[in-house]
Amino acid sequence: MLKLIKKSLIILLLLFINIIVLLSKSIYNFYEKNKTKIKKYAKNFHIALKEELTK
């Protein structure tokens, strides 16, 4: 019984790690494809925040 629980926990852990890796790869690929757009939006957001703080 204890061996079965250990094996199932190990399998769940491996699945969880696999899901995290897939998510991080997809986020990285999205970032690489849209890097220039993200930088442009971040710069515009930074400028807008500066303007709001100076008011």
WOVEN-V907880 format. One record per residue. N is the residue number from 1. PHI is phi as a letter, one per 20 degrees, with the letter a starting at -180 (999 if undefined). OMEGA is omega as a letter, one per 30 degrees, with the letter a starting at -180 (999 if undefined). D_FIRST is the distance of its C-alpha to the first C-alpha in Angstrom with 1 decimal. Layout:
((N:PHI:OMEGA:D_FIRST) (N:PHI:OMEGA:D_FIRST))
This chain:
((1:999:a:0.0) (2:f:l:3.8) (3:f:l:5.5) (4:f:l:5.2) (5:f:l:6.5) (6:f:a:8.8) (7:f:a:10.0) (8:f:l:10.8) (9:f:l:12.5) (10:f:l:14.4) (11:f:l:15.5) (12:f:l:16.7) (13:f:l:18.5) (14:f:l:20.2) (15:f:l:21.3) (16:f:l:22.6) (17:f:l:24.5) (18:f:l:25.9) (19:f:l:27.1) (20:f:l:28.8) (21:f:l:30.5) (22:f:l:31.8) (23:f:a:33.2) (24:f:l:34.9) (25:f:a:36.4) (26:f:l:37.8) (27:f:l:39.2) (28:f:l:40.8) (29:f:l:42.3) (30:f:l:43.6) (31:f:a:45.1) (32:f:l:46.7) (33:f:a:48.3) (34:d:a:49.7) (35:f:a:50.4) (36:f:l:54.1) (37:f:a:53.7) (38:f:l:51.2) (39:f:l:53.6) (40:f:l:56.5) (41:f:l:54.7) (42:f:l:53.6) (43:f:l:57.3) (44:f:l:58.6) (45:f:l:56.2) (46:f:l:57.2) (47:f:a:60.9) (48:f:l:60.3) (49:f:l:58.6) (50:f:l:61.5) (51:f:l:64.0) (52:f:a:62.3) (53:f:a:62.2) (54:f:a:65.9) (55:f:999:67.0))
